[in-house]
Amino acid sequence: MRHVQRGGPSGRPGRQQAGGVPQQHSYDDGSGQRYGDARDDMFEPRTPRQGSYDDGYDSGYNTGQVYGSPNGQGNGGQGGGDGYATRAPRPAPNWRRRIKIGSITLVVVLVAVSVGTYFWADSKLKREVDLSKVIERPDGGDGTNYLIVGSDSREGMSDQDKKDLHTGSAEGKRTDSMMILHVADDGGNTMISLPRDSNVTIPSFKGAESGKLYPNQGRQTKLNAAYAEDGPELLVRTVEYNTGLRIDHYAEIGFGGFAEIVDAVGGVEMDIPEGFKDEKSGADFEAGKQTLDGKEALAFVRTRYALKGSDLDRTKNQQKFLAALANQAATPGTVMNPFKLYPTMSAGLDTLIVDKDMGLFDVASMFWAMKGVTGGDGKSMNMPLAGSAGGNLLWDKAKVKQMVEQLNNDEKVTVSGG
């Protein structure tokens, strides 16, 4: 019996084979050609086998597993064992490049959504009030002044809606609440509630529809009567005339829109210190913390007959509720959730009436300033009062003048309200 000492292409000793029986194996010489290797002292010629490649399994010796490649070529790799060929390792993923591409894609999507949302929301604004029709206007000062009006408009409401919300079916619309919001250029925003029963002088004005000039006859009436007589333009003219403060923008929302906003954010939690009930508004509240839906919220901000301070207490309730609503609407759960954000925006914009020069950024500025003021970042107050006459509330003219001077100079308002 003879033994043949074998050597692989890498020069390492091969395994010994007894009996001189040739065993055919293959090995790679690096050229992509596979050869049969006679195990008997090279008496059997090497036979090239085309188109083979290794299975990539390197055990340290040749397994004999050879596969044909589709293109008829081997992988040309250098064997790591005794003639065994391996493939080049797959390159590691370029995670930095993938993250960069993903980030760019996300930014593009967010920009597209933001731009689309902006144009969608801007198109829903009802720019129906023309402040250019307001005559004899006072000079403007620093900051921006908004006249925010809650009207009893029933536009778009069904008979069942009117019944459910206790709004009645009166034709036309009247103001249920009025506020001046001063947005300062350097902070220190101020909100002043104007009681609807405030005694004011109806000045000279130009009819919004007729264009006819009506002279000042010194007529005294309640503030909300100005709106009922000739709409938003006369209301703005009356506020400017009786305060000396120029109104830069006008915003109005009706009953239906108000209730829909509250429902869209999932209700608003309120802490009511003392319960009250009012048949006219439909209010029926117990004391304590509770979540108000749209119907209940509307009843809460409209009630005055059941309150000791009547309209003055109502304005305080309105400011208190606006604080809660603004904070609820501005939570991440609403802003970051499109299923809440879009219904909330849609509910508000569907019934929001603004002046012709008011843009979406003005609306956003108004909202955030209102949220800040009612949340404690700024001053919230009633109009300074000096008593009443014939059921109408009289403004303290000296304090009103001082307050307007401070607002026009973007100064902190030190005047106390009624």
C-alpha positions as a printed NumPy array, in Angstrom:
array([[  0.   ,   0.   ,   0.   ],
       [  1.307,   3.386,  -0.892],
       [  0.365,   6.78 ,   0.411],
       [  0.356,   9.913,  -1.624],
       [  1.007,  13.205,   0.17 ],
       [ -1.271,  15.807,  -1.35 ],
       [ -0.805,  19.565,  -1.397],
       [ -3.532,  22.139,  -2.109],
       [ -3.064,  25.229,  -4.256],
       [ -2.347,  27.259,  -1.154],
       [  0.639,  25.108,  -0.359],
       [ -0.843,  23.546,   2.756],
       [ -0.496,  19.779,   3.12 ],
       [ -3.365,  17.827,   1.737],
       [ -5.011,  14.757,   3.222],
       [ -3.548,  11.341,   2.651],
       [ -5.379,   8.817,   0.483],
       [ -4.814,   5.104,   0.821],
       [ -4.77 ,   2.578,  -1.982],
       [ -3.805,   4.899,  -4.765],
       [ -7.407,   5.395,  -5.751],
       [ -7.781,   8.772,  -7.385],
       [-10.506,  10.984,  -5.956],
       [-11.615,  13.822,  -8.107],
       [-11.813,  17.195,  -6.393],
       [-11.911,  20.725,  -7.705],
       [ -9.979,  23.804,  -6.805],
       [ -9.776,  27.393,  -7.929],
       [ -6.552,  28.85 ,  -9.216],
       [ -7.891,  32.413,  -9.063],
       [ -8.623,  32.622, -12.763],
       [-12.254,  31.608, -12.527],
       [-11.446,  28.131, -14.005],
       [-12.244,  25.05 , -11.95 ],
       [-10.021,  21.985, -12.484],
       [-10.433,  18.371, -11.6  ],
       [ -7.476,  17.238,  -9.476],
       [ -6.361,  13.633,  -9.877],
       [ -5.415,  12.52 ,  -6.387],
       [ -2.912,  10.027,  -7.767],
       [  0.317,  11.902,  -8.224],
       [ -1.005,  14.042, -11.111],
       [ -1.38 ,  11.061, -13.512],
       [ -4.845,  12.173, -14.401],
       [ -4.906,  15.419, -16.319],
       [ -6.607,  18.497, -14.983],
       [ -9.92 ,  19.072, -16.695],
       [-11.229,  22.612, -16.904],
       [-14.878,  23.039, -15.94 ],
       [-16.426,  26.232, -17.214],
       [-18.776,  28.548, -15.384],
       [-18.432,  27.331, -11.831],
       [-18.282,  29.262,  -8.578],
       [-17.913,  28.39 ,  -4.955],
       [-20.799,  28.246,  -2.51 ],
       [-18.983,  30.631,  -0.17 ],
       [-18.643,  28.104,   2.639],
       [-15.055,  27.991,   3.845],
       [-14.398,  25.082,   6.154],
       [-10.638,  25.073,   5.66 ],
       [-10.679,  22.389,   2.996],
       [-12.326,  21.842,  -0.315],
       [-15.892,  20.475,  -0.01 ],
       [-16.284,  19.669,  -3.616],
       [-19.49 ,  21.761,  -3.85 ],
       [-19.312,  23.634,  -7.114],
       [-22.105,  25.615,  -8.778],
       [-22.423,  26.833, -12.317],
       [-22.758,  30.59 , -12.724],
       [-25.248,  32.094, -15.194],
       [-22.57 ,  33.871, -17.216],
       [-20.246,  30.965, -17.446],
       [-17.594,  32.624, -15.299],
       [-16.41 ,  31.876, -11.831],
       [-16.034,  34.509,  -9.218],
       [-12.33 ,  34.615,  -9.627],
       [-11.831,  34.871,  -5.879],
       [ -8.672,  33.66 ,  -4.188],
       [ -9.218,  30.505,  -2.177],
       [ -8.88 ,  30.857,   1.561],
       [ -8.33 ,  27.156,   2.29 ],
       [ -6.815,  24.414,   0.254],
       [ -8.049,  25.651,  -3.044],
       [-11.378,  26.95 ,  -1.699],
       [-12.616,  30.213,  -3.257],
       [-14.689,  32.838,  -1.357],
       [-16.801,  35.781,  -2.563],
       [-16.098,  39.386,  -1.638],
       [-18.146,  40.486,   1.437],
       [-21.292,  42.584,   0.83 ],
       [-20.634,  46.264,   1.625],
       [-22.247,  47.613,   4.797],
       [-25.35 ,  49.826,   4.314],
       [-24.661,  53.548,   4.149],
       [-26.966,  54.515,   7.021],
       [-25.849,  58.147,   6.984],
       [-26.957,  58.494,   3.36 ],
       [-30.245,  56.695,   4.037],
       [-31.013,  58.921,   7.037],
       [-30.182,  62.028,   4.98 ],
       [-32.508,  60.948,   2.166],
       [-35.227,  60.082,   4.675],
       [-34.886,  63.453,   6.388],
       [-35.115,  65.331,   3.085],
       [-38.194,  63.326,   2.126],
       [-39.835,  64.086,   5.482],
       [-39.108,  67.809,   5.153],
       [-40.562,  67.868,   1.628],
       [-43.727,  66.097,   2.813],
       [-44.129,  68.448,   5.794],
       [-43.62 ,  71.518,   3.619],
       [-46.143,  70.234,   1.079],
       [-48.689,  69.527,   3.819],
       [-48.05 ,  72.906,   5.467],
       [-48.376,  74.807,   2.217],
       [-51.506,  72.868,   1.3  ],
       [-53.013,  73.498,   4.736],
       [-52.231,  77.213,   4.49 ],
       [-53.972,  77.67 ,   1.145],
       [-56.881,  75.482,   2.244],
       [-57.408,  77.498,   5.431],
       [-56.827,  80.857,   3.737],
       [-59.448,  80.036,   1.116],
       [-62.058,  79.42 ,   3.824],
       [-61.751,  82.9  ,   5.339],
       [-64.851,  84.997,   4.725],
       [-63.468,  88.477,   4.092],
       [-66.794,  90.313,   4.154],
       [-66.116,  93.421,   6.259],
       [-64.794,  96.498,   4.458],
       [-63.088,  98.81 ,   6.95 ],
       [-62.372, 101.295,   4.157],
       [-66.029, 102.342,   4.514],
       [-65.406, 103.509,   8.088],
       [-65.027, 107.307,   8.11 ],
       [-63.235, 109.835,  10.341],
       [-60.905, 107.271,  11.853],
       [-58.433, 108.011,  14.68 ],
       [-54.696, 107.732,  14.141],
       [-53.118, 104.362,  14.822],
       [-50.483, 103.66 ,  17.433],
       [-48.039, 100.854,  18.176],
       [-49.234,  97.263,  18.049],
       [-52.333,  95.815,  16.399],
       [-55.921,  96.137,  17.62 ],
       [-58.534,  93.47 ,  16.865],
       [-62.263,  93.871,  17.492],
       [-63.497,  90.331,  18.225],
       [-67.245,  89.815,  18.077],
       [-69.399,  86.854,  19.031],
       [-72.689,  87.227,  17.165],
       [-75.987,  85.425,  17.544],
       [-75.952,  84.592,  13.854],
       [-77.927,  81.437,  13.099],
       [-76.601,  81.111,   9.573],
       [-76.339,  77.491,   8.479],
       [-78.282,  76.186,  11.481],
       [-81.292,  73.909,  11.047],
       [-84.486,  74.328,  13.043],
       [-83.365,  71.404,  15.206],
       [-79.973,  73.063,  15.797],
       [-81.691,  76.254,  16.945],
       [-83.888,  74.269,  19.29 ],
       [-81.014,  72.228,  20.709],
       [-78.815,  75.29 ,  21.252],
       [-81.618,  77.487,  22.634],
       [-80.786,  80.249,  20.144],
       [-84.325,  81.146,  19.125],
       [-85.233,  81.961,  15.538],
       [-84.835,  85.733,  15.406],
       [-83.988,  87.112,  11.975],
       [-80.768,  88.993,  11.372],
       [-77.957,  88.935,  13.918],
       [-76.838,  90.847,  16.964],
       [-73.645,  90.963,  18.996],
       [-73.581,  88.702,  22.021],
       [-70.033,  89.596,  23.068],
       [-67.425,  92.174,  22.028],
       [-63.75 ,  92.409,  22.934],
       [-60.771,  94.533,  21.95 ],
       [-57.543,  92.541,  21.742],
       [-54.374,  94.634,  21.647],
       [-51.371,  92.691,  20.336],
       [-48.276,  94.626,  21.327],
       [-45.168,  94.749,  19.162],
       [-42.999,  93.796,  22.145],
       [-45.334,  91.647,  24.265],
       [-47.7  ,  92.71 ,  27.026],
       [-50.938,  91.972,  25.153],
       [-54.256,  93.213,  26.548],
       [-57.864,  92.066,  26.178],
       [-60.726,  94.429,  27.07 ],
       [-64.316,  93.198,  27.193],
       [-66.952,  95.661,  25.999],
       [-70.305,  95.027,  27.741],
       [-73.127,  94.914,  25.196],
       [-75.169,  97.234,  27.467],
       [-72.487,  99.958,  27.339],
       [-73.944, 103.428,  26.775],
       [-72.406, 104.961,  23.636],
       [-72.995, 107.743,  21.125],
       [-73.8  , 106.734,  17.558],
       [-71.537, 109.033,  15.499],
       [-71.801, 110.169,  11.888],
       [-71.274, 107.215,   9.564],
       [-71.552, 106.046,   5.99 ],
       [-74.04 , 103.253,   5.387],
       [-72.246,  99.995,   4.583],
       [-74.787,  99.047,   1.913],
       [-76.325, 102.344,   0.845],
       [-73.205, 104.488,   1.015],
       [-75.403, 107.258,   2.412],
       [-73.833, 109.643,   4.933],
       [-75.692, 109.822,   8.249],
       [-74.809, 112.855,  10.438],
       [-74.066, 112.678,  14.138],
       [-77.27 , 113.476,  16.019],
       [-75.868, 112.753,  19.467],
       [-78.035, 109.673,  19.773],
       [-77.301, 107.551,  22.859],
       [-77.912, 103.816,  22.781],
       [-76.495, 100.467,  23.798],
       [-73.319,  99.364,  22.026],
       [-74.844,  96.252,  20.497],
       [-77.521,  98.401,  18.819],
       [-74.855,  99.835,  16.494],
       [-74.187,  96.396,  15.066],
       [-77.904,  95.677,  14.687],
       [-78.441,  98.993,  12.887],
       [-75.78 ,  98.83 ,  10.17 ],
       [-73.488,  95.884,  10.762],
       [-69.777,  95.523,  11.54 ],
       [-68.669,  98.778,   9.871],
       [-70.913, 100.908,  12.103],
       [-69.857,  98.907,  15.152],
       [-66.194,  99.621,  14.375],
       [-66.98 , 103.292,  13.745],
       [-68.863, 103.52 ,  17.077],
       [-66.077, 101.829,  19.075],
       [-63.43 , 104.07 ,  17.505],
       [-65.49 , 107.217,  18.105],
       [-66.215, 106.442,  21.762],
       [-62.713, 105.206,  22.669],
       [-60.337, 107.052,  20.329],
       [-58.616, 103.707,  19.57 ],
       [-58.129, 102.691,  15.95 ],
       [-59.309,  99.169,  15.103],
       [-56.96 ,  97.425,  12.662],
       [-58.832,  94.152,  12.141],
       [-62.285,  92.722,  12.692],
       [-63.19 ,  89.075,  13.454],
       [-66.65 ,  87.618,  14.115],
       [-67.927,  84.12 ,  14.821],
       [-71.51 ,  82.89 ,  15.121],
       [-73.315,  80.5  ,  17.462],
       [-72.996,  77.409,  15.281],
       [-69.277,  77.79 ,  14.652],
       [-68.551,  78.321,  18.325],
       [-70.35 ,  75.129,  19.34 ],
       [-68.671,  73.123,  16.56 ],
       [-65.195,  74.23 ,  17.65 ],
       [-65.844,  73.03 ,  21.186],
       [-67.105,  69.66 ,  19.963],
       [-64.175,  69.324,  17.539],
       [-61.612,  69.567,  20.361],
       [-63.531,  67.008,  22.396],
       [-65.11 ,  69.408,  24.876],
       [-63.602,  71.935,  27.285],
       [-63.047,  71.364,  30.983],
       [-64.297,  74.155,  33.239],
       [-64.262,  74.682,  36.977],
       [-67.552,  76.431,  37.801],
       [-67.383,  77.856,  41.336],
       [-71.151,  78.295,  41.725],
       [-73.899,  76.499,  39.888],
       [-76.61 ,  78.357,  37.952],
       [-79.607,  77.717,  35.756],
       [-81.076,  79.859,  32.977],
       [-84.048,  78.893,  30.823],
       [-83.272,  81.422,  28.062],
       [-79.769,  80.139,  27.348],
       [-80.469,  76.553,  28.375],
       [-77.785,  76.677,  31.08 ],
       [-78.064,  74.177,  33.926],
       [-74.748,  73.798,  35.724],
       [-73.706,  72.435,  39.078],
       [-70.631,  73.707,  40.879],
       [-67.324,  71.922,  40.3  ],
       [-65.117,  70.667,  37.477],
       [-66.9  ,  69.402,  34.397],
       [-66.356,  69.024,  30.65 ],
       [-68.674,  71.14 ,  28.52 ],
       [-69.683,  70.099,  25.018],
       [-70.607,  72.618,  22.327],
       [-74.211,  73.016,  23.439],
       [-73.283,  73.481,  27.1  ],
       [-70.418,  75.841,  26.271],
       [-72.692,  78.105,  24.253],
       [-75.163,  78.233,  27.13 ],
       [-72.347,  79.049,  29.553],
       [-71.01 ,  82.066,  27.625],
       [-74.479,  83.433,  26.779],
       [-76.016,  83.358,  30.254],
       [-76.48 ,  86.721,  31.968],
       [-79.929,  86.805,  33.581],
       [-78.999,  84.099,  36.097],
       [-75.82 ,  85.944,  37.156],
       [-75.663,  88.523,  39.932],
       [-73.574,  90.945,  37.887],
       [-75.583,  90.324,  34.688],
       [-73.575,  91.387,  31.623],
       [-70.397,  92.129,  33.605],
       [-70.34 ,  88.63 ,  35.071],
       [-71.081,  87.232,  31.641],
       [-68.01 ,  88.939,  30.121],
       [-65.891,  87.404,  32.891],
       [-67.309,  83.97 ,  32.104],
       [-66.602,  84.534,  28.418],
       [-62.96 ,  85.386,  29.102],
       [-62.639,  82.414,  31.441],
       [-64.064,  80.052,  28.858],
       [-61.909,  81.446,  26.04 ],
       [-58.842,  80.742,  28.174],
       [-59.87 ,  77.111,  28.601],
       [-60.84 ,  76.705,  24.936],
       [-57.618,  78.246,  23.626],
       [-55.485,  76.05 ,  25.874],
       [-57.416,  72.962,  24.836],
       [-57.17 ,  73.787,  21.123],
       [-53.417,  74.451,  21.342],
       [-52.441,  71.172,  23.026],
       [-50.181,  68.722,  21.126],
       [-53.079,  66.259,  21.171],
       [-55.009,  68.656,  18.922],
       [-52.271,  70.403,  16.921],
       [-50.36 ,  67.195,  16.068],
       [-53.46 ,  65.102,  15.393],
       [-54.886,  65.807,  11.913],
       [-58.132,  64.067,  12.886],
       [-58.659,  66.816,  15.472],
       [-56.751,  69.714,  13.927],
       [-58.594,  69.866,  10.609],
       [-62.119,  69.529,  12.052],
       [-61.265,  72.228,  14.621],
       [-59.883,  74.604,  11.999],
       [-62.739,  73.857,   9.635],
       [-65.366,  74.48 ,  12.324],
       [-63.859,  77.839,  13.187],
       [-63.128,  79.029,   9.664],
       [-66.527,  78.038,   8.287],
       [-68.28 ,  80.728,  10.346],
       [-65.401,  83.166,  10.896],
       [-66.029,  86.542,   9.237],
       [-63.092,  88.936,   8.964],
       [-62.195,  92.206,   7.274],
       [-60.904,  92.283,   3.711],
       [-57.3  ,  92.99 ,   4.738],
       [-57.026,  90.187,   7.278],
       [-54.883,  87.213,   6.33 ],
       [-54.347,  83.82 ,   7.862],
       [-51.23 ,  85.012,   9.698],
       [-53.321,  87.768,  11.288],
       [-55.827,  85.145,  12.422],
       [-53.014,  83.042,  13.906],
       [-51.519,  86.09 ,  15.646],
       [-54.918,  86.949,  17.107],
       [-55.459,  83.394,  18.349],
       [-52.062,  83.027,  20.019],
       [-52.297,  86.461,  21.629],
       [-55.777,  85.647,  22.913],
       [-54.52 ,  82.311,  24.238],
       [-51.646,  84.049,  26.018],
       [-53.787,  86.78 ,  27.572],
       [-56.567,  84.5  ,  28.779],
       [-53.905,  82.089,  30.056],
       [-52.359,  84.774,  32.266],
       [-49.671,  86.143,  29.937],
       [-50.914,  89.731,  29.661],
       [-53.846,  91.696,  31.017],
       [-57.518,  90.794,  30.804],
       [-60.092,  93.35 ,  31.942],
       [-63.496,  94.942,  31.465],
       [-63.987,  98.442,  30.145],
       [-63.491, 101.022,  32.946],
       [-66.948, 101.985,  34.228],
       [-68.389, 104.982,  36.035],
       [-71.844, 103.676,  36.997],
       [-75.036, 103.241,  35.001],
       [-77.952, 105.268,  33.662],
       [-81.288, 103.908,  32.507],
       [-79.98 , 100.366,  32.562],
       [-76.968, 101.257,  30.395],
       [-73.403, 101.045,  31.684],
       [-71.418, 104.313,  31.592],
       [-67.724, 104.267,  30.706],
       [-65.218, 106.191,  32.781],
       [-64.013, 108.563,  30.065],
       [-60.874, 109.689,  31.903],
       [-59.733, 106.111,  32.492],
       [-60.647, 105.104,  28.954],
       [-58.478, 107.935,  27.594],
       [-55.537, 106.874,  29.789],
       [-55.966, 103.242,  28.778],
       [-55.97 , 104.121,  25.061],
       [-52.804, 106.219,  25.443],
       [-51.051, 103.277,  27.099],
       [-52.206, 100.883,  24.378],
       [-51.082, 103.213,  21.582],
       [-47.625, 103.395,  23.194],
       [-47.463,  99.617,  23.782],
       [-47.236, 100.305,  27.512],
       [-48.555,  98.098,  30.269],
       [-52.139,  99.054,  31.044],
       [-52.384, 100.219,  34.655],
       [-56.011, 101.294,  34.519],
       [-58.441,  99.064,  36.403],
       [-61.499,  97.753,  34.613],
       [-65.139,  97.607,  35.648]])
